[in-house]
């Protein structure tokens, strides 16, 4: 089984990714973490020292490499991964895509706690963070909604995931 977990920053991809990988007995990859290990630099430093375009190219390459060199896995993507270099088509052709889509207030509340790690939102006030999230989410929606499974509840359970994935 090849599972791709996608969604906006703060959607809960890392948390649920680990839960689901454990539940289905799948190797777990966090795309950002694989990139950080490879570059030996934080995501924020890659953005500021090498630029976003460099990061986007790398994330597309690492996504393809992990997908093609492993038989089974759960990959927790970065928030922007599905929106660059035909990644949505690639993931849909190679496995099951799952969009975790909680409401904007839930996303913003979570982002405030880990804002410092994320270069796109590092310097925003709470008001700006809400406006940014609404705008960026609307831009990204056409990509995210190509997912085979969409979970829009703020409260989601392992049972819900299990049922949807087994029926996909
Ligand atoms: C990004 C999301 C981040 C990380 C980078 C860019 C984005 O991952 O890949 O900061 O463009 O939404 P998370 O969604 O895990 O925070």
Backbone and ligand atoms as CSV (ligand in chain L), in Angstrom:
chain,resi,resn,atom,element,x,y,z
A,1,UNK,N,N,0.834,-1.198,0.000
A,1,UNK,CA,C,0.000,0.000,0.000
A,1,UNK,C,C,0.877,1.260,0.000
A,2,UNK,N,N,0.548,2.218,-0.884
A,2,UNK,CA,C,1.294,3.485,-0.925
A,2,UNK,C,C,0.331,4.625,-0.613
A,3,UNK,N,N,0.525,5.258,0.521
A,3,UNK,CA,C,-0.378,6.336,0.950
A,3,UNK,C,C,0.345,7.682,0.947
A,4,UNK,N,N,-0.324,8.680,0.392
A,4,UNK,CA,C,0.204,10.050,0.410
A,4,UNK,C,C,-0.754,10.922,1.217
A,5,UNK,N,N,-0.246,11.507,2.280
A,5,UNK,CA,C,-1.079,12.381,3.108
A,5,UNK,C,C,-0.739,13.824,2.747
A,6,UNK,N,N,-1.764,14.566,2.324
A,6,UNK,CA,C,-1.526,15.947,1.905
A,6,UNK,C,C,-2.441,16.898,2.677
A,7,UNK,N,N,-2.165,18.189,2.545
A,7,UNK,CA,C,-2.992,19.197,3.195
A,7,UNK,C,C,-2.158,20.396,3.601
A,8,UNK,N,N,-2.865,21.435,4.005
A,8,UNK,CA,C,-2.206,22.696,4.357
A,8,UNK,C,C,-1.295,22.516,5.566
A,9,UNK,N,N,-0.351,23.449,5.739
A,9,UNK,CA,C,0.445,23.468,6.971
A,9,UNK,C,C,-0.520,23.442,8.155
A,10,UNK,N,N,-0.206,22.680,9.184
A,10,UNK,CA,C,-1.061,22.646,10.367
A,10,UNK,C,C,-2.297,21.764,10.221
A,11,UNK,N,N,-2.409,21.026,9.117
A,11,UNK,CA,C,-3.596,20.180,8.925
A,11,UNK,C,C,-3.555,18.934,9.801
A,12,UNK,N,N,-2.376,18.603,10.310
A,12,UNK,CA,C,-2.242,17.395,11.146
A,12,UNK,C,C,-1.607,16.235,10.398
A,13,UNK,N,N,-0.884,16.538,9.312
A,13,UNK,CA,C,-0.305,15.482,8.470
A,13,UNK,C,C,0.715,14.632,9.232
A,14,UNK,N,N,1.570,15.282,10.017
A,14,UNK,CA,C,2.615,14.512,10.714
A,14,UNK,C,C,1.987,13.620,11.785
A,15,UNK,N,N,1.066,14.185,12.547
A,15,UNK,CA,C,0.422,13.402,13.612
A,15,UNK,C,C,-0.301,12.196,13.020
A,16,UNK,N,N,-1.196,12.464,12.068
A,16,UNK,CA,C,-1.994,11.376,11.505
A,16,UNK,C,C,-1.166,10.439,10.644
A,17,UNK,N,N,-0.141,10.991,10.019
A,17,UNK,CA,C,0.759,10.151,9.210
A,17,UNK,C,C,1.383,9.058,10.055
A,18,UNK,N,N,1.869,9.435,11.225
A,18,UNK,CA,C,2.504,8.441,12.109
A,18,UNK,C,C,1.468,7.435,12.620
A,19,UNK,N,N,0.294,7.938,12.981
A,19,UNK,CA,C,-0.771,7.037,13.460
A,19,UNK,C,C,-1.142,6.005,12.392
A,20,UNK,N,N,-1.327,6.506,11.176
A,20,UNK,CA,C,-1.775,5.613,10.102
A,20,UNK,C,C,-0.691,4.638,9.672
A,21,UNK,N,N,0.540,5.109,9.639
A,21,UNK,CA,C,1.648,4.221,9.279
A,21,UNK,C,C,1.727,3.087,10.303
A,22,UNK,N,N,1.574,3.418,11.587
A,22,UNK,CA,C,1.590,2.406,12.638
A,22,UNK,C,C,0.421,1.436,12.471
A,23,UNK,N,N,-0.741,1.993,12.220
A,23,UNK,CA,C,-1.971,1.192,12.082
A,23,UNK,C,C,-1.876,0.187,10.927
A,24,UNK,N,N,-1.354,0.644,9.797
A,24,UNK,CA,C,-1.271,-0.243,8.620
A,24,UNK,C,C,0.083,-0.955,8.511
A,25,UNK,N,N,0.977,-0.723,9.464
A,25,UNK,CA,C,2.298,-1.357,9.430
A,25,UNK,C,C,3.132,-0.908,8.235
A,26,UNK,N,N,3.086,0.380,7.941
A,26,UNK,CA,C,3.816,0.905,6.772
A,26,UNK,C,C,5.028,1.723,7.210
A,27,UNK,N,N,6.132,1.667,6.444
A,27,UNK,CA,C,7.224,2.606,6.699
A,27,UNK,C,C,6.715,4.040,6.555
A,28,UNK,N,N,7.181,4.928,7.435
A,28,UNK,CA,C,6.705,6.315,7.448
A,28,UNK,C,C,7.807,7.264,6.966
A,29,UNK,N,N,7.465,8.129,6.030
A,29,UNK,CA,C,8.408,9.164,5.594
A,29,UNK,C,C,7.752,10.533,5.731
A,30,UNK,N,N,8.454,11.459,6.367
A,30,UNK,CA,C,8.029,12.855,6.374
A,30,UNK,C,C,8.912,13.563,5.350
A,31,UNK,N,N,8.286,14.036,4.286
A,31,UNK,CA,C,9.050,14.588,3.162
A,31,UNK,C,C,9.987,15.720,3.600
A,32,UNK,N,N,9.476,16.619,4.442
A,32,UNK,CA,C,10.327,17.716,4.939
A,32,UNK,C,C,11.544,17.169,5.693
A,33,UNK,N,N,11.302,16.139,6.503
A,33,UNK,CA,C,12.416,15.593,7.300
A,33,UNK,C,C,13.459,14.931,6.423
A,34,UNK,N,N,13.021,14.235,5.363
A,34,UNK,CA,C,13.982,13.605,4.445
A,34,UNK,C,C,14.832,14.700,3.777
A,35,UNK,N,N,14.179,15.790,3.397
A,35,UNK,CA,C,14.901,16.902,2.755
A,35,UNK,C,C,15.898,17.536,3.732
A,36,UNK,N,N,15.461,17.743,4.953
A,36,UNK,CA,C,16.328,18.359,5.972
A,36,UNK,C,C,17.567,17.485,6.212
A,37,UNK,N,N,17.356,16.172,6.269
A,37,UNK,CA,C,18.494,15.260,6.460
A,37,UNK,C,C,19.447,15.328,5.279
A,38,UNK,N,N,18.884,15.281,4.080
A,38,UNK,CA,C,19.730,15.303,2.880
A,38,UNK,C,C,20.559,16.560,2.760
A,39,UNK,N,N,19.923,17.688,3.040
A,39,UNK,CA,C,20.602,18.983,2.868
A,39,UNK,C,C,21.384,19.378,4.108
A,40,UNK,N,N,21.106,18.671,5.192
A,40,UNK,CA,C,21.702,19.017,6.478
A,40,UNK,C,C,21.451,20.495,6.818
A,41,UNK,N,N,20.217,20.919,6.577
A,41,UNK,CA,C,19.792,22.311,6.820
A,41,UNK,C,C,18.306,22.291,7.150
A,42,UNK,N,N,17.834,23.240,7.973
A,42,UNK,CA,C,16.398,23.309,8.251
A,42,UNK,C,C,15.661,23.814,7.005
A,43,UNK,N,N,14.352,23.563,6.963
A,43,UNK,CA,C,13.557,24.056,5.828
A,43,UNK,C,C,13.665,25.587,5.756
A,44,UNK,N,N,13.597,26.239,6.924
A,44,UNK,CA,C,13.683,27.709,6.943
A,44,UNK,C,C,15.022,28.173,6.353
A,45,UNK,N,N,16.113,27.494,6.676
A,45,UNK,CA,C,17.422,27.888,6.125
A,45,UNK,C,C,17.519,27.601,4.626
A,46,UNK,N,N,16.916,26.494,4.180
A,46,UNK,CA,C,16.937,26.201,2.734
A,46,UNK,C,C,16.219,27.327,1.990
A,47,UNK,N,N,15.052,27.747,2.503
A,47,UNK,CA,C,14.305,28.846,1.872
A,47,UNK,C,C,15.152,30.109,1.838
A,48,UNK,N,N,15.756,30.461,2.982
A,48,UNK,CA,C,16.432,31.768,3.023
A,48,UNK,C,C,17.780,31.739,2.310
A,49,UNK,N,N,18.474,30.596,2.332
A,49,UNK,CA,C,19.813,30.581,1.711
A,49,UNK,C,C,19.799,30.119,0.260
A,50,UNK,N,N,18.884,29.196,-0.079
A,50,UNK,CA,C,18.899,28.665,-1.449
A,50,UNK,C,C,17.662,29.061,-2.255
A,51,UNK,N,N,16.622,29.525,-1.567
A,51,UNK,CA,C,15.436,30.011,-2.268
A,51,UNK,C,C,14.325,28.975,-2.352
A,52,UNK,N,N,13.093,29.480,-2.506
A,52,UNK,CA,C,11.939,28.566,-2.550
A,52,UNK,C,C,11.987,27.655,-3.775
A,53,UNK,N,N,12.449,28.198,-4.918
A,53,UNK,CA,C,12.440,27.379,-6.134
A,53,UNK,C,C,13.319,26.141,-5.968
A,54,UNK,N,N,14.460,26.333,-5.338
A,54,UNK,CA,C,15.369,25.208,-5.067
A,54,UNK,C,C,14.650,24.157,-4.207
A,55,UNK,N,N,13.955,24.636,-3.171
A,55,UNK,CA,C,13.228,23.724,-2.277
A,55,UNK,C,C,12.151,22.960,-3.048
A,56,UNK,N,N,11.406,23.658,-3.906
A,56,UNK,CA,C,10.304,23.016,-4.641
A,56,UNK,C,C,10.822,21.936,-5.587
A,57,UNK,N,N,11.944,22.227,-6.243
A,57,UNK,CA,C,12.524,21.233,-7.152
A,57,UNK,C,C,12.941,20.000,-6.358
A,58,UNK,N,N,13.607,20.247,-5.262
A,58,UNK,CA,C,14.088,19.156,-4.417
A,58,UNK,C,C,12.926,18.326,-3.877
A,59,UNK,N,N,11.876,18.992,-3.437
A,59,UNK,CA,C,10.756,18.245,-2.850
A,59,UNK,C,C,10.083,17.362,-3.904
A,60,UNK,N,N,9.992,17.848,-5.135
A,60,UNK,CA,C,9.439,17.032,-6.228
A,60,UNK,C,C,10.328,15.825,-6.510
A,61,UNK,N,N,11.637,16.038,-6.490
A,61,UNK,CA,C,12.577,14.939,-6.758
A,61,UNK,C,C,12.536,13.886,-5.651
A,62,UNK,N,N,12.535,14.352,-4.408
A,62,UNK,CA,C,12.537,13.408,-3.281
A,62,UNK,C,C,11.218,12.621,-3.250
A,63,UNK,N,N,10.108,13.293,-3.549
A,63,UNK,CA,C,8.814,12.610,-3.611
A,63,UNK,C,C,8.871,11.464,-4.631
A,64,UNK,N,N,9.388,11.743,-5.811
A,64,UNK,CA,C,9.450,10.721,-6.857
A,64,UNK,C,C,10.390,9.582,-6.467
A,65,UNK,N,N,11.521,9.953,-5.933
A,65,UNK,CA,C,12.515,8.950,-5.553
A,65,UNK,C,C,11.975,7.999,-4.476
A,66,UNK,N,N,11.392,8.559,-3.437
A,66,UNK,CA,C,10.842,7.724,-2.347
A,66,UNK,C,C,9.745,6.813,-2.882
A,67,UNK,N,N,8.895,7.374,-3.736
A,67,UNK,CA,C,7.751,6.615,-4.271
A,67,UNK,C,C,8.205,5.444,-5.122
A,68,UNK,N,N,9.207,5.689,-5.959
A,68,UNK,CA,C,9.613,4.663,-6.910
A,68,UNK,C,C,10.572,3.648,-6.307
A,69,UNK,N,N,11.211,3.997,-5.199
A,69,UNK,CA,C,12.198,3.064,-4.639
A,69,UNK,C,C,11.675,2.298,-3.419
A,70,UNK,N,N,10.393,2.464,-3.089
A,70,UNK,CA,C,9.816,1.717,-1.956
A,70,UNK,C,C,8.509,1.060,-2.380
A,71,UNK,N,N,8.286,-0.163,-1.896
A,71,UNK,CA,C,7.089,-0.912,-2.281
A,71,UNK,C,C,5.851,-0.467,-1.518
A,72,UNK,N,N,6.048,-0.034,-0.290
A,72,UNK,CA,C,4.917,0.337,0.558
A,72,UNK,C,C,5.363,1.428,1.519
A,73,UNK,N,N,4.475,2.377,1.779
A,73,UNK,CA,C,4.848,3.472,2.686
A,73,UNK,C,C,3.659,4.370,2.967
A,74,UNK,N,N,3.840,5.245,3.947
A,74,UNK,CA,C,3.003,6.428,4.074
A,74,UNK,C,C,3.942,7.624,3.977
A,75,UNK,N,N,3.699,8.500,3.027
A,75,UNK,CA,C,4.489,9.727,2.930
A,75,UNK,C,C,3.631,10.897,3.397
A,76,UNK,N,N,4.134,11.605,4.407
A,76,UNK,CA,C,3.490,12.834,4.837
A,76,UNK,C,C,4.148,13.974,4.047
A,77,UNK,N,N,3.377,14.605,3.167
A,77,UNK,CA,C,3.932,15.629,2.269
A,77,UNK,C,C,4.037,16.976,2.980
A,78,UNK,N,N,4.774,17.909,2.389
A,78,UNK,CA,C,4.733,19.296,2.833
A,78,UNK,C,C,3.452,19.931,2.302
A,79,UNK,N,N,3.034,21.033,2.895
A,79,UNK,CA,C,1.789,21.670,2.469
A,79,UNK,C,C,1.759,22.052,0.995
A,80,UNK,N,N,2.922,22.394,0.447
A,80,UNK,CA,C,2.955,22.851,-0.943
A,80,UNK,C,C,3.248,21.750,-1.949
A,81,UNK,N,N,3.634,20.575,-1.476
A,81,UNK,CA,C,4.077,19.489,-2.380
A,81,UNK,C,C,3.114,19.209,-3.540
A,82,UNK,N,N,1.794,19.102,-3.280
A,82,UNK,CA,C,0.889,18.724,-4.373
A,82,UNK,C,C,0.761,19.796,-5.461
A,83,UNK,N,N,1.234,21.010,-5.183
A,83,UNK,CA,C,0.951,22.144,-6.073
A,83,UNK,C,C,2.085,22.438,-7.055
A,84,UNK,N,N,3.102,21.612,-7.071
A,84,UNK,CA,C,4.247,21.849,-7.965
A,84,UNK,C,C,4.570,20.580,-8.760
A,85,UNK,N,N,5.109,20.808,-9.939
A,85,UNK,CA,C,5.635,19.760,-10.838
A,85,UNK,C,C,4.753,18.506,-10.955
A,86,UNK,N,N,3.486,18.725,-11.269
A,86,UNK,CA,C,2.560,17.609,-11.527
A,86,UNK,C,C,2.510,16.572,-10.415
A,87,UNK,N,N,2.784,16.994,-9.204
A,87,UNK,CA,C,2.869,16.033,-8.103
A,87,UNK,C,C,1.538,15.322,-7.846
A,88,UNK,N,N,0.422,16.039,-8.012
A,88,UNK,CA,C,-0.885,15.403,-7.760
A,88,UNK,C,C,-1.106,14.239,-8.732
A,89,UNK,N,N,-0.841,14.471,-10.015
A,89,UNK,CA,C,-1.013,13.397,-11.011
A,89,UNK,C,C,-0.090,12.235,-10.681
A,90,UNK,N,N,1.139,12.579,-10.316
A,90,UNK,CA,C,2.116,11.532,-10.001
A,90,UNK,C,C,1.650,10.686,-8.810
A,91,UNK,N,N,1.194,11.353,-7.760
A,91,UNK,CA,C,0.767,10.612,-6.564
A,91,UNK,C,C,-0.484,9.789,-6.855
A,92,UNK,N,N,-1.428,10.371,-7.585
A,92,UNK,CA,C,-2.655,9.624,-7.892
A,92,UNK,C,C,-2.374,8.403,-8.765
A,93,UNK,N,N,-1.334,8.486,-9.584
A,93,UNK,CA,C,-0.990,7.350,-10.448
A,93,UNK,C,C,-0.242,6.263,-9.672
A,94,UNK,N,N,0.316,6.632,-8.528
A,94,UNK,CA,C,1.176,5.680,-7.820
A,94,UNK,C,C,0.655,5.214,-6.466
A,95,UNK,N,N,-0.488,5.709,-6.031
A,95,UNK,CA,C,-0.971,5.300,-4.718
A,95,UNK,C,C,-2.281,5.977,-4.374
A,96,UNK,N,N,-2.574,6.023,-3.087
A,96,UNK,CA,C,-3.818,6.628,-2.600
A,96,UNK,C,C,-3.496,7.988,-1.983
A,97,UNK,N,N,-4.179,9.024,-2.459
A,97,UNK,CA,C,-3.960,10.369,-1.921
A,97,UNK,C,C,-5.074,10.708,-0.928
A,98,UNK,N,N,-4.676,11.282,0.188
A,98,UNK,CA,C,-5.634,11.618,1.247
A,98,UNK,C,C,-5.436,13.083,1.629
A,99,UNK,N,N,-6.487,13.883,1.475
A,99,UNK,CA,C,-6.408,15.307,1.843
A,99,UNK,C,C,-7.011,15.510,3.219
A,100,UNK,N,N,-6.178,15.947,4.122
A,100,UNK,CA,C,-6.635,16.309,5.468
A,100,UNK,C,C,-6.980,17.788,5.422
A,101,UNK,N,N,-8.263,18.100,5.648
A,101,UNK,CA,C,-8.726,19.468,5.410
A,101,UNK,C,C,-9.541,20.022,6.575
A,102,UNK,N,N,-8.899,20.304,7.712
A,102,UNK,CA,C,-9.651,20.905,8.823
A,102,UNK,C,C,-10.018,22.358,8.513
A,103,UNK,N,N,-10.860,22.961,9.353
A,103,UNK,CA,C,-11.298,24.338,9.120
A,103,UNK,C,C,-10.143,25.324,9.338
A,104,UNK,N,N,-10.291,26.525,8.774
A,104,UNK,CA,C,-9.233,27.548,8.892
A,104,UNK,C,C,-8.914,27.892,10.359
A,105,UNK,N,N,-9.920,28.120,11.235
A,105,UNK,CA,C,-9.564,28.444,12.628
A,105,UNK,C,C,-8.728,27.344,13.300
A,106,UNK,N,N,-9.032,26.091,12.997
A,106,UNK,CA,C,-8.251,24.989,13.584
A,106,UNK,C,C,-6.816,25.024,13.040
A,107,UNK,N,N,-6.671,25.249,11.751
A,107,UNK,CA,C,-5.331,25.336,11.148
A,107,UNK,C,C,-4.544,26.485,11.791
A,108,UNK,N,N,-5.173,27.652,11.879
A,108,UNK,CA,C,-4.472,28.841,12.393
A,108,UNK,C,C,-4.048,28.635,13.848
A,109,UNK,N,N,-4.923,28.042,14.625
A,109,UNK,CA,C,-4.599,27.799,16.037
A,109,UNK,C,C,-3.357,26.917,16.150
A,110,UNK,N,N,-3.275,25.897,15.291
A,110,UNK,CA,C,-2.111,24.998,15.326
A,110,UNK,C,C,-0.861,25.687,14.799
A,111,UNK,N,N,-1.046,26.499,13.761
A,111,UNK,CA,C,0.127,27.148,13.147
A,111,UNK,C,C,0.804,28.115,14.101
A,112,UNK,N,N,0.009,28.756,14.960
A,112,UNK,CA,C,0.594,29.729,15.896
A,112,UNK,C,C,1.620,29.064,16.804
A,113,UNK,N,N,1.388,27.775,17.068
A,113,UNK,CA,C,2.299,27.071,17.973
A,113,UNK,C,C,3.627,26.731,17.309
A,114,UNK,N,N,3.610,26.509,15.990
A,114,UNK,CA,C,4.865,26.133,15.329
A,114,UNK,C,C,5.194,27.064,14.161
A,115,UNK,N,N,4.875,28.328,14.335
A,115,UNK,CA,C,5.041,29.308,13.269
A,115,UNK,C,C,6.519,29.502,12.896
A,116,UNK,N,N,7.363,29.490,13.915
A,116,UNK,CA,C,8.786,29.782,13.723
A,116,UNK,C,C,9.471,28.835,12.740
A,117,UNK,N,N,8.925,27.593,12.637
A,117,UNK,CA,C,9.576,26.590,11.780
A,117,UNK,C,C,9.247,26.780,10.307
A,118,UNK,N,N,8.233,27.593,10.029
A,118,UNK,CA,C,7.689,27.611,8.677
A,118,UNK,C,C,7.961,28.946,7.989
A,119,UNK,N,N,8.854,28.913,7.000
A,119,UNK,CA,C,9.312,30.159,6.384
A,119,UNK,C,C,8.205,30.995,5.743
A,120,UNK,N,N,7.137,30.359,5.260
A,120,UNK,CA,C,6.098,31.134,4.572
A,120,UNK,C,C,5.282,31.994,5.530
A,121,UNK,N,N,5.288,31.655,6.817
A,121,UNK,CA,C,4.410,32.362,7.755
A,121,UNK,C,C,5.135,32.935,8.965
A,122,UNK,N,N,6.444,32.760,8.976
A,122,UNK,CA,C,7.254,33.129,10.153
A,122,UNK,C,C,6.945,34.489,10.756
A,123,UNK,N,N,6.748,35.497,9.891
A,123,UNK,CA,C,6.657,36.865,10.404
A,123,UNK,C,C,5.238,37.418,10.507
A,124,UNK,N,N,4.230,36.562,10.369
A,124,UNK,CA,C,2.855,37.075,10.323
A,124,UNK,C,C,2.212,37.202,11.706
A,125,UNK,N,N,1.408,38.267,11.879
A,125,UNK,CA,C,0.584,38.417,13.093
A,125,UNK,C,C,-0.593,37.447,12.987
A,126,UNK,N,N,-1.369,37.290,14.071
A,126,UNK,CA,C,-2.480,36.337,14.005
A,126,UNK,C,C,-3.512,36.703,12.927
A,127,UNK,N,N,-3.785,38.025,12.822
A,127,UNK,CA,C,-4.736,38.485,11.801
A,127,UNK,C,C,-4.240,38.150,10.401
A,128,UNK,N,N,-2.955,38.443,10.188
A,128,UNK,CA,C,-2.370,38.172,8.870
A,128,UNK,C,C,-2.319,36.675,8.592
A,129,UNK,N,N,-2.115,35.901,9.641
A,129,UNK,CA,C,-2.029,34.449,9.485
A,129,UNK,C,C,-3.362,33.887,8.999
A,130,UNK,N,N,-4.462,34.411,9.546
A,130,UNK,CA,C,-5.793,33.972,9.104
A,130,UNK,C,C,-6.016,34.360,7.643
A,131,UNK,N,N,-5.683,35.600,7.301
A,131,UNK,CA,C,-5.886,36.056,5.919
A,131,UNK,C,C,-5.009,35.246,4.959
A,132,UNK,N,N,-3.767,35.013,5.360
A,132,UNK,CA,C,-2.832,34.234,4.522
A,132,UNK,C,C,-3.376,32.820,4.305
A,133,UNK,N,N,-3.848,32.209,5.391
A,133,UNK,CA,C,-4.331,30.827,5.307
A,133,UNK,C,C,-5.544,30.740,4.381
A,134,UNK,N,N,-6.465,31.691,4.527
A,134,UNK,CA,C,-7.664,31.670,3.672
A,134,UNK,C,C,-7.282,31.797,2.196
A,135,UNK,N,N,-6.370,32.722,1.915
A,135,UNK,CA,C,-5.999,33.000,0.527
A,135,UNK,C,C,-5.221,31.826,-0.076
A,136,UNK,N,N,-4.228,31.356,0.658
A,136,UNK,CA,C,-3.349,30.288,0.159
A,136,UNK,C,C,-4.124,28.979,-0.001
A,137,UNK,N,N,-5.023,28.730,0.945
A,137,UNK,CA,C,-5.831,27.506,0.887
A,137,UNK,C,C,-6.728,27.534,-0.356
A,138,UNK,N,N,-7.301,28.699,-0.643
A,138,UNK,CA,C,-8.153,28.826,-1.838
A,138,UNK,C,C,-7.321,28.583,-3.107
A,139,UNK,N,N,-6.096,29.088,-3.125
A,139,UNK,CA,C,-5.210,28.869,-4.285
A,139,UNK,C,C,-4.864,27.393,-4.448
A,140,UNK,N,N,-4.667,26.734,-3.316
A,140,UNK,CA,C,-4.197,25.344,-3.364
A,140,UNK,C,C,-5.327,24.325,-3.493
A,141,UNK,N,N,-6.524,24.769,-3.187
A,141,UNK,CA,C,-7.671,23.862,-3.206
A,141,UNK,C,C,-7.804,23.050,-4.501
A,142,UNK,N,N,-7.641,23.690,-5.694
A,142,UNK,CA,C,-7.790,22.909,-6.928
A,142,UNK,C,C,-6.826,21.716,-7.008
A,143,UNK,N,N,-5.679,21.819,-6.361
A,143,UNK,CA,C,-4.741,20.689,-6.334
A,143,UNK,C,C,-5.191,19.677,-5.282
A,144,UNK,N,N,-5.394,20.179,-4.070
A,144,UNK,CA,C,-5.755,19.285,-2.963
A,144,UNK,C,C,-7.003,18.463,-3.285
A,145,UNK,N,N,-7.973,19.114,-3.951
A,145,UNK,CA,C,-9.250,18.402,-4.134
A,145,UNK,C,C,-9.199,17.322,-5.215
A,146,UNK,N,N,-8.044,17.150,-5.829
A,146,UNK,CA,C,-7.879,16.005,-6.734
A,146,UNK,C,C,-7.586,14.714,-5.968
A,147,UNK,N,N,-7.574,14.806,-4.643
A,147,UNK,CA,C,-7.296,13.631,-3.819
A,147,UNK,C,C,-8.394,12.586,-3.930
A,148,UNK,N,N,-8.000,11.343,-3.762
A,148,UNK,CA,C,-8.984,10.252,-3.805
A,148,UNK,C,C,-9.820,10.211,-2.528
A,149,UNK,N,N,-9.225,10.625,-1.417
A,149,UNK,CA,C,-9.953,10.665,-0.147
A,149,UNK,C,C,-9.854,12.079,0.416
A,150,UNK,N,N,-10.987,12.618,0.874
A,150,UNK,CA,C,-10.977,13.966,1.459
A,150,UNK,C,C,-11.589,13.888,2.856
A,151,UNK,N,N,-10.846,14.380,3.841
A,151,UNK,CA,C,-11.348,14.354,5.215
A,151,UNK,C,C,-11.434,15.793,5.729
A,152,UNK,N,N,-12.662,16.315,5.795
A,152,UNK,CA,C,-12.831,17.725,6.131
A,152,UNK,C,C,-13.252,17.973,7.579
A,153,UNK,N,N,-13.384,16.899,8.351
A,153,UNK,CA,C,-13.802,17.078,9.750
A,153,UNK,C,C,-12.667,17.631,10.595
A,154,UNK,N,N,-13.020,18.480,11.581
A,154,UNK,CA,C,-12.016,18.910,12.551
A,154,UNK,C,C,-11.653,17.737,13.462
A,155,UNK,N,N,-12.676,16.923,13.756
A,155,UNK,CA,C,-12.459,15.740,14.595
A,155,UNK,C,C,-12.398,14.530,13.682
A,156,UNK,N,N,-11.256,13.899,13.626
A,156,UNK,CA,C,-11.158,12.733,12.752
A,156,UNK,C,C,-10.635,11.567,13.582
A,157,UNK,N,N,-11.045,10.356,13.211
A,157,UNK,CA,C,-10.627,9.205,14.015
A,157,UNK,C,C,-9.925,8.179,13.133
A,158,UNK,N,N,-9.188,7.303,13.788
A,158,UNK,CA,C,-8.489,6.230,13.083
A,158,UNK,C,C,-9.486,5.328,12.351
A,159,UNK,N,N,-10.673,5.130,12.966
A,159,UNK,CA,C,-11.705,4.283,12.346
A,159,UNK,C,C,-12.161,4.885,11.016
A,160,UNK,N,N,-12.332,6.229,11.017
A,160,UNK,CA,C,-12.754,6.893,9.771
A,160,UNK,C,C,-11.708,6.681,8.682
A,161,UNK,N,N,-10.452,6.927,9.030
A,161,UNK,CA,C,-9.371,6.725,8.063
A,161,UNK,C,C,-9.374,5.288,7.547
A,162,UNK,N,N,-9.465,4.361,8.485
A,162,UNK,CA,C,-9.370,2.939,8.152
A,162,UNK,C,C,-10.435,2.572,7.118
A,163,UNK,N,N,-11.667,3.004,7.387
A,163,UNK,CA,C,-12.779,2.664,6.501
A,163,UNK,C,C,-12.569,3.266,5.106
A,164,UNK,N,N,-12.189,4.555,5.078
A,164,UNK,CA,C,-12.047,5.235,3.789
A,164,UNK,C,C,-10.897,4.645,2.978
A,165,UNK,N,N,-9.802,4.327,3.650
A,165,UNK,CA,C,-8.630,3.797,2.932
A,165,UNK,C,C,-8.917,2.391,2.410
A,166,UNK,N,N,-9.571,1.578,3.212
A,166,UNK,CA,C,-9.874,0.212,2.757
A,166,UNK,C,C,-10.865,0.207,1.581
A,167,UNK,N,N,-11.716,1.242,1.520
A,167,UNK,CA,C,-12.693,1.306,0.409
A,167,UNK,C,C,-12.157,2.030,-0.814
A,168,UNK,N,N,-10.955,2.607,-0.714
A,168,UNK,CA,C,-10.433,3.426,-1.832
A,168,UNK,C,C,-9.988,2.548,-3.008
L,1,LIG,C1,C,5.159,24.479,3.109
L,1,LIG,C2,C,4.839,23.616,4.123
L,1,LIG,C3,C,5.851,23.032,5.024
L,1,LIG,C4,C,7.218,22.985,4.349
L,1,LIG,C5,C,7.577,24.341,3.814
L,1,LIG,C6,C,6.561,24.860,2.800
L,1,LIG,C7,C,4.075,25.020,2.254
L,1,LIG,O1,O,5.462,21.727,5.423
L,1,LIG,O2,O,7.239,22.022,3.323
L,1,LIG,O3,O,7.687,25.208,4.905
L,1,LIG,O4,O,4.364,25.549,1.159
L,1,LIG,O5,O,2.887,24.914,2.652
L,1,LIG,P1,P,4.266,21.450,6.488
L,1,LIG,O6,O,2.977,21.451,5.727
L,1,LIG,O7,O,4.593,20.103,7.039
L,1,LIG,O8,O,4.329,22.534,7.500
